[in-house]
Amino acid sequence: MSVLDFAPHTLDYLEVVPGHDDEETGDYIKGSEIWVEGYCKCDAVPAGKANTITTPDGQVEPYSYTIYNLPRTCRKFVYGERVRIRFFGHPEEVSEFTVKGFHRYQKQCKMWV
């Protein structure tokens, strides 16, 4: 008998540190980007070809996946951030997406990419 896994995939996100000026010398310090791997477990469901979402600036855009079962205490993802999904936790099955929507519910969070 098999056991159903409600969160079989792993979510990674790109953490961007912006560049800034050093307070002592005034030199510009270049920002950096680093992938935070294995942030949380999730479930990703393909959206189909006709699903759209209204973005914060009012445009209607199609989305590829709805990501369910994010922990209710996860960080807030904003429009335009980059995330990766490791399907079934396999490193060779990784897809990168742009966040198109995020909503926090009572027991879970949901994201559209």
C-alpha positions in Angstrom: 0.0 0.0 0.0 1.4 3.4 -0.9 1.3 6.6 1.1 0.2 9.8 -0.6 2.7 12.7 -0.1 0.9 16.1 0.0 4.2 18.0 -0.3 6.5 16.0 -2.6 8.4 18.9 -4.1 11.0 21.3 -2.7 11.0 25.1 -3.1 14.1 27.2 -3.5 14.2 31.0 -3.8 16.7 33.6 -5.0 17.8 35.9 -2.2 19.0 39.2 -3.7 21.3 41.5 -1.6 21.3 45.0 -3.2 24.5 46.9 -3.7 25.3 49.7 -1.3 27.9 52.4 -0.4 30.4 51.7 2.4 29.8 54.2 5.2 33.5 54.5 6.1 35.2 54.7 2.7 32.3 55.7 0.5 33.2 52.8 -1.9 30.4 51.0 -3.7 30.0 47.4 -2.7 28.4 45.2 -5.3 25.3 43.3 -4.4 24.9 39.5 -4.6 22.5 36.8 -5.4 22.3 33.4 -3.8 19.9 30.5 -4.1 18.4 29.4 -0.8 18.0 25.7 -1.4 15.5 23.4 0.3 13.5 26.3 1.8 10.3 24.3 2.3 8.3 21.3 1.0 5.3 22.0 -1.3 3.0 20.7 -3.9 3.0 22.1 -7.4 0.0 21.5 -9.7 0.1 22.4 -13.4 -2.3 25.2 -14.2 -3.4 24.3 -17.7 -3.4 26.6 -20.8 -6.3 29.0 -19.9 -5.5 30.0 -16.3 -4.7 33.6 -15.7 -4.0 35.8 -12.7 -4.3 39.6 -12.2 -0.9 41.0 -11.1 -0.5 43.9 -8.6 -0.2 46.4 -11.4 -3.5 45.3 -13.0 -2.2 43.2 -15.9 -3.7 39.8 -16.6 -0.9 37.2 -17.1 -1.0 33.4 -17.6 0.6 31.2 -15.0 2.1 27.7 -15.2 1.8 26.2 -11.8 -0.1 26.8 -8.5 2.1 25.9 -5.6 0.1 24.6 -2.6 0.9 23.5 1.0 3.5 26.1 1.7 3.8 26.4 5.5 1.6 29.1 6.9 4.7 30.7 8.6 6.8 30.9 5.4 8.2 34.2 4.2 6.1 36.5 2.0 7.0 36.2 -1.7 6.4 39.3 -3.8 5.6 39.7 -7.5 8.6 39.2 -9.7 10.8 37.2 -7.4 12.5 34.1 -8.8 11.9 30.6 -7.4 12.8 27.1 -8.3 10.9 23.9 -7.8 12.8 20.6 -7.3 10.2 18.1 -8.5 10.1 15.2 -6.1 13.3 16.4 -4.5 15.5 15.3 -7.5 18.3 17.8 -8.3 18.1 17.0 -12.0 14.3 17.9 -12.2 14.6 21.6 -11.4 12.5 24.4 -13.1 12.8 28.1 -12.5 9.8 30.4 -12.3 8.8 34.0 -11.6 6.3 34.7 -8.8 3.0 36.1 -10.2 0.9 35.9 -7.0 1.1 34.9 -3.4 -1.6 34.6 -0.7 -1.5 33.6 2.9 -4.4 31.5 4.2 -5.3 30.3 7.7 -3.6 26.9 7.4 -1.3 27.3 4.4 0.1 29.7 1.8 -0.5 29.5 -2.0 1.7 30.9 -4.8 1.2 31.2 -8.5 4.2 31.1 -10.8 
